[in-house]
Amino acid sequence: MKKLLQTVKPILTMAFVAVLIATGYFTRDHWLPLLQQNRTARSDHVSTTKTKPGDTKSSASEQIILSDQAIANLGLKVKSIQPETYWKTLQVPGMVIDRPGHSDRGIISPVDGVVEKMNYFPGDTVHPGDVLYTIRILSESLQQTQTKLFKDTQETKLVESKKKRLESAKGAIPGSRIIEVANEITRLKVAIKGYQQELLNREFTQKQLKEIAAGNFVKELNIRVPSQTNESRPMGTSAVMQATGKDVKPESSPIFEVQESKVDLGQQVKTGQMLCLLANHQLLSIEGRAFRDEIPLLERSMKAGWPVEIDFQENVFTDWLPVNQNFLIQHLANVIDPVNRTFAFRMPLENQSRVVKQNGRTQVLWRFRPGQKVRILIRTKKLENVFVLPTDAVARDNAEAFVFLQNVNTFQRKAVRVLERDRRYTVIANDGSLIPGSFVVQSSAEQLNRMLKSSSGNDLPEGYHIHADGSLHKNEDEGK
């Protein structure tokens, strides 16, 4: 019996194993997917363990180490970021234009004559009261007016003396005679006042009127820069800067520039003829051009009092003062241009200027000039709790977008999600990819990304080593 059991036992074991194998083979469709899923989970676990953020090997592929010289050569600037509010905008073309009645002023000749002197030429700076031209008077009517003013002034003196003699007679002279002389004096004074007013309208001065009454007739007339008395506030009252860029005391009077001269020396001119054109670009306007379907956006901005943003397309290294002005739409045209199918809207612009003195010549340089192209950004949608970075701070690699965080000499690449992007700014979602207060590189992100892709991830400058705080040091510093 014992021998029988010893013979049967191996046979049963082999039969049981054969049954198990056969059962497993025929049921493989049920248990094989479970085994593969388990292997995948184990593989993911191992991968996660190897690529955890603290691991040096994985983080090395997302960081680049630069020396202080390389950072200076790239001109890298770093700024701490905080969530803020960003307005999505509609971009509309615009232009800086003159403000009618404020920017330009024509100077005309008040008399017929010949240009005897020209004291200023195009490009020169002038102030109210400065003599622009001296005109030799050729008007026959003005000569007659001066003659009549002199004669009536002298005759008035004679009649007044006669009246005093009649009054001193004390009743020997009839009262009607005295009244007649008094009426004569009144008539002469009325005529004198008319002559004086006519000469004042021709820009004669009170001093010249007194000289004419004394017999010294005016043969030459000075054409002066007028004052801007009809302005709501004096033109040119904003801060004027010297060529060094420092602020100086604001001008108390308008500053004009001779923009164009219409006459030449020795030229004969008529009354009312244009002599020159003076310009003061302190008060300008910005005119935008929008299409008809954009009218609701502009009307909403105007009703809500939303300021528009103006991109003057200036060099980032300009040394002018910041433009601290809210640009509000003050005029919407009610007529659409039939040629380009656009309508105009305007905003006021207060200019900045500098006074440059060279070789005894003074010139005013304005920051904004009529004809200058601008971009007008009209608010359309509000984005809250987002990060706003310069466009150069974000690198694009196909569908991915990256920023770089600085830790002394180490620059860590971070993937981010871009919400909006224009010529100046890129809006990043605050979805946890960036921590508020992080120090983000503000420029040259594309160049850093190319350098990172071409490096092995742990390239160090020769003769340097990296510390735990991310700073780069020379090897000789290790022994100190």
C-alpha positions, 0 to 999 in steps of 0.5 A, a space after each residue: 500500500 505504501 508503495 502504491 501511494 508513493 507511485 500515485 502521489 507524483 502522478 496526482 501532483 502532475 495531473 493537478 499542475 496540468 489542470 491548473 495550467 490548462 485552467 489558467 490558459 483557458 481563463 487568460 482573458 480574465 486574469 491577464 489584464 489585471 496583471 498588466 494593470 498591476 505592473 503599470 501601477 508599479 511602474 508609475 510608482 517607481 517613476 513617481 519616486 524617481 521624479 519627485 521634486 526634491 530629487 536632484 537628477 530630475 530637477 537638473 533637467 529643468 534648471 540652468 546655472 549661470 555665472 554673474 557675468 552671464 546674468 549681466 550680459 543677458 541683462 536679466 531683471 527679476 521681480 516678485 509677482 503678486 496676483 492682480 487684475 488685468 483688463 482684456 483690451 481691444 487694440 485700435 490705431 490712433 494718432 496724436 493731433 493738434 487740438 484746435 484753438 489750443 495748439 496753433 495760432 496764426 499771426 497776421 499783418 494788421 496794416 499794409 506795409 513792407 517787412 522791414 525786420 525778421 527777428 525769429 525764424 522757424 524753429 525758434 522759441 518765442 514768448 508773449 511780447 517778443 517782437 516777431 516782425 517790424 513792418 514799415 507802414 504804407 497804408 494811406 488811411 492809417 497816415 490820415 488817421 494819425 494826422 486827424 488824431 494829431 489835429 483834433 488833439 491840438 484843436 481840443 486844447 485850443 477850444 478848451 482854452 477858449 471855453 475858459 476865457 468865455 467862462 471868465 467873462 462872467 455874464 458878458 458872454 451869452 450862455 448859449 455861446 459857452 454851451 456851443 463851445 462845450 459841445 464842440 469840445 465833446 465832438 472833438 473828444 468823440 472823434 479822438 476816441 474813434 481814431 485811437 480805437 482804430 489805431 489800437 485795433 491795428 496793434 498800436 500801443 498807448 505809448 504810440 498814441 501819445 506820441 502821435 498826439 504830440 506830432 510824432 507819427 509812427 512809421 514802423 509797427 512791431 508785430 508781437 507774440 500775443 498773450 493767451 488770455 482766452 485760455 482756461 489755464 495758461 499754455 505751457 504750465 506743466 513741468 518743463 525739464 532741462 536737457 539733463 532730465 531734471 524738473 524745473 519751475 513751471 513756466 508762467 507764460 505760454 511757450 511758442 515755437 515759430 513753426 512756419 514763416 509765410 513771408 520774406 524780408 522786404 516783402 510787401 504785405 496786405 492787411 490780414 495777410 498771414 505772416 507766420 504760424 506759431 505752435 504750442 504743443 502743450 495741449 494736444 489730442 489723441 484721435 482713434 479710428 474704430 469700425 462701426 461694430 466697435 461702437 458699443 465698446 466705446 460707448 460702454 467705456 465712455 458711459 462707465 468712465 473707464 480710462 483707455 490705455 495709450 501705447 505710445 510705442 516709445 523706447 523702453 529706455 526713454 528718460 522722460 517722466 512717466 505719463 500720469 494721466 487718465 485718458 478718458 474718451 471725451 468725444 465720439 464722432 456721429 459721422 462715419 467716414 465714407 472712405 474707410 468706414 471708420 469713425 473718430 473718437 478723441 481724448 485730451 493729451 497734456 504734453 511734456 517738454 524740455 528746454 535746450 539751450 545751445 549757442 545762445 539759441 533756445 529751443 523747446 523739445 516736445 515729447 509727443 508730436 502731432 502725426 505720431 502713431 499710437 495704439 489705443 487699448 479699449 477695455 473689454 473684459 476683466 480678469 481677476 487674480 492673475 499674474 501679469 508679466 512682460 511678454 519677454 518673461 514667457 517662453 513658448 515651446 509649441 503648446 507649452 509656455 514657461 517662465 524662469 524663477 531665480 534662486 541666486 545663480 540658479 534659474 528654475 523653469 516652470 510650466 504655466 498656462 497663458 490666458 492672454 498675450 499681446 505685444 507688451 504683456 502676457 497674462 498667467 493663470 494663478 492655478 498653483 504653478 506659480 506661488 505669489 511672491 516668487 521671483 520671476 525673470 522679466 526678460 530673455 525667457 526665450 534665450 534661457 529656454 534655448 540655453 536650457 534645452 541645449 545643456 545637460 541640466 547640470 552644466 557648471 562654468 569651469 572652476 565653479 561649484 554650486 551651493 545648496 542656496 543656488 549661488 555659484 562660487 569659485 572652487 578656491 572659495 571652498 577652502 576658505 
